[in-house]
Amino acid sequence: MTPPDDGAEERPRSARSVDDERRVRGFLERWDPIYFAFVMATGIVAIASRLLAFHRIAWGLFGLNVVAYLVVGGLTLAKIGRSPAATLEDLAEYDRGVGSFTAIAGTCVLGSQFVAFEVSTAIATGLLVVGGVLWFVLIYAVFAALTIRDTDEPIDRGIDGTWFLAVVATQSVATLTGLLAPVHSSIQEPLLLAALGLYSIGGTFYLLLITLVFYRLTLFPFDPREASPPYWINTGAVAITTLAGAILLENADGWSFLTDVWGFLAGFTFFFWAAGTWWIPLLVVLGVWRHTIGEMALPHTVAGYDPRYWGMVFPLGMYTASTFRFATATDIGVLDPVPELFIHVALLAWVVVGIGLVRRAFVWASRFAR
């Protein structure tokens, strides 16, 4: 009897190993940190659910979000480790560069969950440090890279709602800083100063970007494919600015300067809330146009799912939470029905996009297993 050819059996195994390694390398090279948008969306919908007394849903989403952050963060770190050059190149790309700001917002929204759910202010503080460092590094790195790049895109191809992630990232750090300020009483005033400063910077970013985005929307050709989910961040940016302002209003007793500017801060925060409210009907119309006239697939389908749809879920959850906190901080009771309605819209949107994610994940898994 001829003995088995161990070498012949080993070669296919080695070939499979090499093939698997190539697939992993290719997956990591293509990995887009925009999936931190899932963490952002899930985190704020969880917080909004807790505020509106949907406690079981809130805790379930909280647990899921911790796992999601570890997975997305792990894959992002793996990409940086395997492809540092590609990671740096991404920072100079319009889409992926500003998309990297989701890492900041995802980190700080998760930290806000640890405070809102009263789980651990120590972990929340650690996440604030990580988010703050990411903010300082990425904000300056991305804007510097986009400024000095050799070729620039025309405004109709270079800018969309994704750019508002600069606002969202900045205000997410402001929000978590404001939430933690009363916990760290020995440095409460410096923390509130930082929160107010970031709130102001985020507001400045919005006022600068909204001019460019509105100009692009109204004065350049616009087809259904371009009415993409990131335009919902138009609302998300001012909604999280409203949340940051509301938290500062709630902290007025902790710093005399906030008491002095309370009226101005309340009025300016209302300005941002109103701006976010104005955008919602227009974005709904654009969404209907995209999926009817444009015949674009819906996000719960494999063909229609895109991770950027979490950029639509996030503003709905943020609008719910920010309206609740702002109404509470200012005693504007007439706003109370708004979050009671929008929590249902936010949860429905999360489920619809989540179905698309699960379906797409099964497709990815089956392809990878071949």
C-alpha positions as CSV (number, residue, x, y, z in Angstrom):
1,M,0.0,0.0,0.0
2,T,1.3,3.4,-0.9
3,P,1.6,5.7,2.1
4,P,-0.3,9.0,2.0
5,D,1.5,11.9,0.5
6,D,1.6,14.3,3.4
7,G,3.1,17.0,1.2
8,A,0.2,16.8,-1.2
9,E,-2.2,17.3,1.7
10,E,-0.1,20.1,3.2
11,R,0.0,22.1,0.1
12,P,-3.8,22.7,-0.1
13,R,-3.8,23.6,3.6
14,S,-1.0,26.1,3.0
15,A,-2.8,27.5,0.0
16,R,-6.0,27.9,2.0
17,S,-4.1,29.7,4.8
18,V,-2.5,32.1,2.3
19,D,-5.9,32.7,0.7
20,D,-7.5,33.4,4.1
21,E,-4.7,35.7,5.0
22,R,-5.1,37.6,1.8
23,R,-8.9,37.9,2.5
24,V,-8.2,39.2,6.0
25,R,-5.7,41.7,4.7
26,G,-8.0,42.9,2.0
27,F,-10.9,43.2,4.4
28,L,-8.8,45.3,6.8
29,E,-7.5,47.5,4.0
30,R,-11.0,48.2,2.9
31,W,-12.3,48.6,6.5
32,D,-14.0,51.9,7.0
33,P,-14.1,53.4,10.5
34,I,-17.5,54.9,9.4
35,Y,-18.9,51.9,11.3
36,F,-18.4,53.9,14.5
37,A,-21.7,55.5,13.2
38,F,-23.4,52.3,14.4
39,V,-22.0,53.0,17.9
40,M,-23.2,56.6,17.7
41,A,-26.7,55.7,16.6
42,T,-27.1,52.8,19.0
43,G,-25.7,54.8,21.9
44,I,-28.0,57.8,21.5
45,V,-31.1,55.7,20.8
46,A,-30.3,53.8,24.0
47,I,-30.0,57.1,25.9
48,A,-33.2,58.4,24.4
49,S,-35.0,55.1,25.3
50,R,-33.8,55.5,28.9
51,L,-35.0,59.1,29.1
52,L,-38.4,58.0,27.8
53,A,-38.7,55.0,30.2
54,F,-38.1,52.3,27.6
55,H,-35.8,50.6,30.1
56,R,-35.5,47.1,28.7
57,I,-34.8,48.3,25.2
58,A,-32.3,50.9,26.6
59,W,-30.3,48.3,28.6
60,G,-30.3,45.9,25.6
61,L,-29.0,48.6,23.3
62,F,-26.4,49.6,25.9
63,G,-25.0,46.1,26.1
64,L,-25.0,45.7,22.4
65,N,-23.2,49.0,22.0
66,V,-20.4,48.0,24.3
67,V,-19.7,44.9,22.2
68,A,-20.0,46.9,19.0
69,Y,-17.5,49.5,20.2
70,L,-15.0,46.8,21.0
71,V,-15.5,45.1,17.7
72,V,-15.4,48.2,15.6
73,G,-12.5,49.7,17.6
74,G,-10.6,46.4,17.4
75,L,-10.9,46.2,13.6
76,T,-9.9,49.8,13.2
77,L,-6.8,49.3,15.3
78,A,-6.0,46.2,13.3
79,K,-6.3,48.2,10.1
80,I,-4.0,50.8,11.5
81,G,-1.5,48.1,12.6
82,R,-1.5,46.3,9.2
83,S,-1.9,49.3,6.9
84,P,-0.7,52.5,8.5
85,A,0.1,54.1,5.2
86,A,-3.4,53.4,3.9
87,T,-4.8,54.8,7.1
88,L,-2.9,58.0,6.7
89,E,-4.0,58.3,3.1
90,D,-7.6,58.0,4.2
91,L,-7.3,61.1,6.2
92,A,-6.7,63.2,3.1
93,E,-9.8,61.8,1.4
94,Y,-12.9,63.9,1.6
95,D,-15.3,61.0,2.5
96,R,-13.0,58.9,4.7
97,G,-11.2,61.8,6.3
98,V,-14.3,63.5,7.7
99,G,-15.8,60.0,8.2
100,S,-13.0,59.3,10.7
101,F,-14.7,61.8,13.1
102,T,-17.2,59.0,13.9
103,A,-14.5,57.4,16.0
104,I,-14.6,60.5,18.3
105,A,-18.3,60.7,18.5
106,G,-18.7,56.9,19.0
107,T,-16.3,57.0,21.9
108,C,-17.9,59.9,23.6
109,V,-21.5,58.7,23.0
110,L,-20.6,55.4,24.6
111,G,-19.0,57.4,27.5
112,S,-22.2,59.4,27.8
113,Q,-24.1,56.0,28.1
114,F,-22.0,55.0,31.1
115,V,-23.0,58.3,32.8
116,A,-26.6,58.3,31.8
117,F,-27.1,54.6,32.8
118,E,-25.2,55.3,36.1
119,V,-22.8,52.4,35.4
120,S,-19.3,53.8,35.8
121,T,-18.1,57.4,35.8
122,A,-14.5,56.0,35.8
123,I,-15.0,54.3,32.5
124,A,-16.8,57.4,31.1
125,T,-13.8,59.5,32.2
126,G,-11.4,57.1,30.4
127,L,-13.5,57.3,27.3
128,L,-13.5,61.1,27.6
129,V,-9.7,61.1,27.6
130,V,-9.7,58.8,24.5
131,G,-12.3,60.9,22.8
132,G,-10.6,64.2,23.6
133,V,-7.2,62.9,22.3
134,L,-8.9,61.6,19.1
135,W,-10.6,64.9,18.7
136,F,-7.4,66.9,18.9
137,V,-5.5,64.6,16.6
138,L,-8.1,63.9,14.0
139,I,-9.6,67.4,13.7
140,Y,-6.3,69.0,13.0
141,A,-4.9,66.1,11.0
142,V,-7.9,65.9,8.7
143,F,-8.3,69.6,8.1
144,A,-4.6,70.0,7.6
145,A,-4.5,67.1,5.1
146,L,-7.5,68.4,3.2
147,T,-5.9,71.9,3.1
148,I,-2.5,70.9,1.7
149,R,-3.6,68.1,-0.7
150,D,-2.4,68.5,-4.3
151,T,-5.8,68.3,-6.0
152,D,-9.2,69.5,-4.7
153,E,-12.7,68.4,-5.7
154,P,-15.3,70.9,-6.9
155,I,-17.9,71.7,-4.2
156,D,-20.6,69.6,-5.8
157,R,-18.5,66.5,-5.4
158,G,-16.4,67.3,-2.4
159,I,-19.0,68.2,0.2
160,D,-22.1,66.6,1.6
161,G,-23.7,66.1,5.0
162,T,-20.8,63.9,6.1
163,W,-18.9,67.1,6.8
164,F,-21.2,67.9,9.7
165,L,-19.5,65.0,11.6
166,A,-16.9,67.7,12.5
167,V,-19.7,69.4,14.5
168,V,-21.0,66.1,15.9
169,A,-17.5,65.0,17.0
170,T,-16.9,68.3,18.7
171,Q,-20.2,68.5,20.5
172,S,-19.9,64.8,21.6
173,V,-16.8,65.8,23.6
174,A,-18.6,68.8,24.9
175,T,-21.5,66.7,26.0
176,L,-19.5,64.1,27.8
177,T,-17.4,66.8,29.5
178,G,-20.5,68.6,30.7
179,L,-22.0,65.3,32.0
180,L,-18.8,64.5,34.0
181,A,-18.2,68.0,35.3
182,P,-20.3,67.6,38.5
183,V,-18.7,64.2,39.2
184,H,-15.2,65.8,39.3
185,S,-16.0,68.6,41.6
186,S,-12.4,69.7,42.2
187,I,-12.0,70.6,38.5
188,Q,-15.7,71.3,37.8
189,E,-15.1,74.9,36.5
190,P,-12.3,74.0,34.1
191,L,-14.4,71.1,32.7
192,L,-17.3,73.4,32.2
193,L,-15.1,76.0,30.6
194,A,-13.9,73.2,28.2
195,A,-17.4,72.1,27.5
196,L,-18.5,75.7,26.8
197,G,-15.5,76.2,24.5
198,L,-16.2,73.1,22.6
199,Y,-19.9,74.0,22.3
200,S,-18.9,77.3,20.8
201,I,-16.4,75.7,18.4
202,G,-19.0,73.1,17.3
203,G,-21.5,75.9,16.7
204,T,-18.9,77.8,14.7
205,F,-18.3,74.7,12.5
206,Y,-22.0,74.3,11.9
207,L,-22.4,78.0,10.8
208,L,-19.5,77.6,8.4
209,L,-20.5,74.3,7.0
210,I,-24.3,74.9,6.6
211,T,-23.5,77.7,4.2
212,L,-21.5,75.4,1.9
213,V,-23.9,72.5,2.2
214,F,-27.0,74.6,1.5
215,Y,-25.1,76.2,-1.5
216,R,-24.3,72.8,-2.8
217,L,-27.9,71.5,-2.3
218,T,-29.7,74.4,-4.0
219,L,-27.3,75.7,-6.7
220,F,-25.9,72.5,-8.2
221,P,-27.6,69.6,-10.0
222,F,-28.9,67.0,-7.5
223,D,-30.2,63.6,-8.3
224,P,-31.7,60.9,-6.1
225,R,-28.5,59.0,-5.7
226,E,-26.9,62.1,-4.1
227,A,-29.7,62.5,-1.6
228,S,-27.7,60.2,0.6
229,P,-28.3,59.4,4.4
230,P,-25.4,61.6,5.6
231,Y,-27.5,64.7,4.8
232,W,-29.5,63.7,7.9
233,I,-26.5,64.8,9.8
234,N,-27.7,68.3,9.0
235,T,-30.2,67.7,11.8
236,G,-27.9,65.5,13.9
237,A,-25.3,68.3,14.1
238,V,-27.7,70.9,15.5
239,A,-29.5,68.3,17.7
240,I,-26.2,67.3,19.5
241,T,-25.4,71.0,19.8
242,T,-28.8,71.4,21.5
243,L,-27.9,68.6,23.8
244,A,-24.6,70.1,24.7
245,G,-26.2,73.4,25.4
246,A,-28.9,71.8,27.5
247,I,-26.3,70.1,29.7
248,L,-24.5,73.4,30.1
249,L,-27.7,75.0,31.2
250,E,-28.3,72.2,33.8
251,N,-24.8,72.9,35.1
252,A,-25.3,76.7,35.6
253,D,-25.1,76.3,39.4
254,G,-21.6,74.8,39.1
255,W,-20.0,77.9,37.5
256,S,-21.0,81.5,38.1
257,F,-20.2,82.5,34.5
258,L,-22.8,80.1,33.1
259,T,-25.3,81.8,35.4
260,D,-24.3,85.1,33.9
261,V,-24.8,84.0,30.3
262,W,-27.7,81.6,31.0
263,G,-30.2,83.7,28.9
264,F,-27.8,84.0,26.0
265,L,-27.0,80.3,26.2
266,A,-30.6,79.3,26.3
267,G,-31.5,81.5,23.4
268,F,-28.6,80.3,21.3
269,T,-29.4,76.6,22.1
270,F,-33.0,77.2,21.1
271,F,-31.7,78.6,17.8
272,F,-29.9,75.4,17.1
273,W,-32.9,73.3,18.1
274,A,-35.1,75.2,15.7
275,A,-32.6,74.8,12.9
276,G,-32.6,71.1,13.4
277,T,-36.4,71.0,13.5
278,W,-36.6,72.9,10.2
279,W,-34.4,70.3,8.4
280,I,-36.5,67.3,9.2
281,P,-39.5,67.8,6.8
282,L,-37.1,68.6,3.9
283,L,-34.9,65.6,4.6
284,V,-38.1,63.4,4.7
285,V,-39.1,64.8,1.3
286,L,-35.6,64.1,-0.1
287,G,-35.7,60.6,1.3
288,V,-39.0,59.8,-0.3
289,W,-37.7,61.2,-3.6
290,R,-34.6,59.1,-3.4
291,H,-36.5,55.8,-2.9
292,T,-39.5,56.5,-5.2
293,I,-38.5,58.6,-8.1
294,G,-34.9,57.5,-7.8
295,E,-35.9,53.8,-7.2
296,M,-33.0,53.4,-4.7
297,A,-33.3,50.2,-2.6
298,L,-34.4,50.6,1.0
299,P,-31.9,50.2,3.8
300,H,-33.4,46.9,5.2
301,T,-32.4,45.1,2.0
302,V,-29.0,43.7,1.1
303,A,-28.8,45.9,-2.0
304,G,-29.9,49.0,-0.2
305,Y,-28.0,48.7,3.1
306,D,-25.1,51.1,3.6
307,P,-23.3,51.9,6.9
308,R,-24.0,55.5,6.2
309,Y,-27.7,54.9,7.0
310,W,-26.7,54.9,10.7
311,G,-26.1,58.6,10.0
312,M,-29.8,58.8,9.5
313,V,-30.7,56.9,12.7
314,F,-28.3,58.9,14.9
315,P,-30.0,62.3,14.2
316,L,-33.4,60.9,15.0
317,G,-32.2,59.5,18.4
318,M,-30.2,62.7,19.1
319,Y,-33.2,64.9,18.2
320,T,-35.3,62.9,20.7
321,A,-32.7,63.1,23.5
322,S,-31.8,66.7,23.0
323,T,-35.4,67.9,22.9
324,F,-36.1,66.1,26.1
325,R,-33.1,67.5,27.9
326,F,-33.6,71.0,26.5
327,A,-37.3,71.1,27.5
328,T,-36.3,69.9,31.0
329,A,-33.5,72.4,31.4
330,T,-35.7,75.4,30.3
331,D,-39.1,74.3,31.6
332,I,-40.6,74.5,28.1
333,G,-43.3,72.0,28.7
334,V,-44.9,72.5,25.3
335,L,-42.0,70.5,23.8
336,D,-42.7,67.4,25.9
337,P,-44.8,65.6,23.2
338,V,-42.0,65.9,20.7
339,P,-39.6,63.3,22.2
340,E,-42.5,61.1,23.1
341,L,-43.3,60.9,19.4
342,F,-39.7,60.8,18.0
343,I,-38.5,57.9,20.3
344,H,-40.8,55.6,18.3
345,V,-39.5,57.0,15.0
346,A,-35.9,56.5,16.2
347,L,-36.5,53.0,17.3
348,L,-38.2,52.0,14.1
349,A,-35.3,53.5,12.0
350,W,-32.8,51.6,14.1
351,V,-34.7,48.3,13.5
352,V,-35.0,48.9,9.8
353,V,-31.3,49.7,9.3
354,G,-30.3,46.9,11.7
355,I,-32.2,44.4,9.5
356,G,-30.1,45.5,6.6
357,L,-26.9,45.2,8.6
358,V,-27.8,41.6,9.6
359,R,-28.6,40.6,6.1
360,R,-25.5,42.1,4.7
361,A,-23.4,40.4,7.4
362,F,-24.8,37.0,6.4
363,V,-23.7,37.8,2.8
364,W,-20.2,38.8,3.9
365,A,-19.9,35.7,6.1
366,S,-20.9,33.4,3.3
367,R,-18.5,34.9,0.8
368,F,-15.6,34.8,3.3
369,A,-16.4,31.1,4.1
370,R,-15.9,30.0,0.5
